[in-house]
Amino acid sequence: MERANYRLHESAASLLVAGDQADEGIGSSGVRNQAAIMSAHRVSYTLDSTLDTVNSAEEVASKIATEAGFGDEDVMKIAMAVREAAVNAVLHGNAYDPGKKVQVDFERTAEELVITIKDQGKGLDLNKVPDPLAPENLLKTSGRGIFLIRSFMDEVEINPSQTGTEIKLIKHVHGSAADGKEASQ
């Protein structure tokens, strides 16, 4: 499998191809770059536990979804789901702890785009997540992240553990599949 090296420039929230755009925008600013690995169908990188990195994750998700051929509406849904999951990982999972990281993986197959986001927190208790549609929660300004993620993606798997929470977001490819047949919905 062919591999290319990528660097995530967090302050500019752009994915730079090493060699093609070598050190453009990188250098004396002191911004720490994260190494990312990309193969033909997979991108992985690690984020700091800051809200600035959430913007990076959202922008990369938008770019990857666009390049994967999703339409504008699906690109927006995928990017928003990644943003919500990354906010949850940084805020609720890692509690902004600078010693904890968020791992983000994008994998593209002929049938789907799979995004996995894992924090290093104490783990999520799904039984304690309030229902955002309950009357007492309707006017709250937060607490809708998982609800939105589930409504924007085709499949969502949440796997809490003692060493963090992993959330897998899956969006099925609609339209032409790699073999030329229509993908099922």
C-alpha positions in Angstrom: 0.0 0.0 0.0 1.4 3.4 -1.0 2.0 5.8 1.9 2.4 9.6 1.8 3.5 11.7 4.8 1.1 14.4 5.9 1.5 17.1 8.6 -1.4 18.7 10.4 -0.8 22.4 10.9 -3.2 23.0 13.8 -3.4 26.8 13.8 -4.1 27.0 10.1 -6.2 23.9 10.3 -4.9 22.5 7.0 -3.5 19.2 6.0 -0.2 19.7 4.3 1.4 17.1 2.0 5.1 16.8 2.9 7.2 17.5 -0.1 4.4 19.2 -2.1 4.0 22.0 0.3 7.0 21.2 2.4 7.2 23.9 5.1 4.6 26.4 3.9 3.2 28.2 6.8 5.2 26.2 9.3 8.2 27.3 11.3 9.1 30.1 13.7 5.5 30.6 14.9 6.1 27.9 17.5 3.0 26.0 16.4 3.4 22.3 17.1 2.7 20.1 14.1 1.1 16.7 14.5 2.4 13.8 12.4 -0.3 12.2 10.4 -0.1 9.1 8.2 -2.1 8.7 5.1 -2.4 5.7 2.8 -4.7 5.6 -0.2 -7.7 5.0 2.0 -6.7 5.9 5.6 -5.7 9.0 7.5 -4.7 9.0 11.2 -3.5 11.7 13.5 -3.4 12.8 17.1 -4.8 16.1 18.5 -4.1 18.0 21.6 -7.0 18.4 24.0 -7.9 22.0 23.0 -10.9 23.4 21.2 -8.5 24.8 18.5 -7.8 21.2 17.4 -11.6 20.6 17.0 -11.6 23.2 14.2 -8.8 21.2 12.5 -10.7 17.9 12.9 -13.8 19.5 11.4 -11.9 20.9 8.4 -10.1 17.7 7.7 -13.4 15.8 7.8 -14.9 18.2 5.4 -12.0 17.9 3.0 -11.9 14.1 3.2 -15.7 13.7 2.7 -15.5 16.1 -0.3 -12.7 14.1 -1.8 -14.6 10.9 -1.2 -17.4 12.2 -3.4 -20.1 13.0 -0.8 -22.5 15.8 -1.7 -22.5 19.2 0.0 -25.2 18.2 2.5 -23.5 15.0 3.5 -20.1 16.8 3.8 -21.7 19.3 6.2 -23.3 16.4 8.3 -20.0 14.5 8.4 -18.0 17.6 9.4 -20.5 18.5 12.1 -20.6 15.0 13.5 -16.8 15.0 13.7 -16.9 18.4 15.4 -19.4 17.2 18.0 -17.4 14.0 18.7 -14.1 15.9 18.9 -15.6 18.5 21.3 -16.9 15.7 23.5 -13.5 14.0 23.4 -11.7 17.2 24.4 -14.2 18.6 26.9 -15.9 15.6 28.5 -13.4 12.9 27.8 -10.0 14.5 28.3 -11.2 17.5 30.3 -8.7 19.8 28.5 -5.9 17.9 30.1 -2.7 18.8 28.1 -1.2 15.4 28.9 -4.1 13.6 27.1 -4.6 13.3 23.4 -7.4 12.6 21.0 -6.8 10.0 18.2 -8.7 10.6 15.0 -8.8 8.0 12.2 -10.5 8.4 8.8 -10.9 5.2 6.7 -12.5 5.2 3.2 -13.7 2.0 1.6 -15.8 1.5 -1.5 -18.9 1.2 0.7 -18.4 3.7 3.5 -16.4 6.4 5.3 -15.5 5.4 8.8 -14.3 8.0 11.3 -13.0 6.9 14.7 -12.4 9.4 17.5 -10.8 8.2 20.8 -10.1 10.1 23.9 -8.0 9.2 27.0 -10.6 10.1 29.6 -12.3 8.0 32.3 -14.9 6.7 29.9 -18.5 7.7 29.2 -21.5 6.4 31.1 -24.1 6.2 28.4 -26.9 5.8 31.0 -26.0 9.3 32.3 -26.4 11.0 29.0 -29.7 13.1 29.2 -32.3 12.8 26.5 -32.2 16.2 24.7 -35.8 15.7 23.6 -37.1 15.4 27.2 -39.2 18.5 28.2 -36.8 19.5 30.9 -33.9 19.5 28.5 -35.4 21.3 25.5 -34.2 24.8 26.5 -30.7 23.7 27.6 -27.9 25.2 25.5 -25.8 22.0 25.5 -26.3 18.2 25.7 -27.2 17.5 22.1 -23.9 16.3 20.7 -24.6 12.6 20.6 -28.1 13.2 19.4 -26.8 15.2 16.5 -24.1 12.7 15.7 -26.6 9.9 15.5 -28.9 12.0 13.3 -26.1 13.0 10.9 -24.4 9.6 10.4 -25.7 6.3 9.2 -24.2 4.3 12.0 -22.7 5.3 15.4 -20.9 3.0 17.7 -19.9 4.3 21.2 -17.4 2.1 23.1 -16.6 3.5 26.6 -13.8 1.9 28.6 -11.7 2.8 31.7 -9.1 4.3 29.4 -11.3 6.5 27.3 -14.2 6.5 24.9 -14.1 5.5 21.3 -16.8 6.7 19.0 -17.1 5.3 15.5 -19.0 7.3 12.9 -20.0 5.6 9.7 -21.4 7.2 6.6 -22.4 4.9 3.7 -21.4 5.8 0.2 -24.5 6.4 -1.9 -24.5 6.4 -5.7 -21.8 4.8 -7.8 -19.6 2.3 -5.8 -16.1 1.4 -6.9 -17.4 -1.6 -9.0 -19.8 0.6 -10.9 -23.0 -0.7 -9.2 -25.3 1.4 -7.2 -24.5 1.4 -3.5 -27.3 0.3 -1.3 -28.8 2.7 1.2 
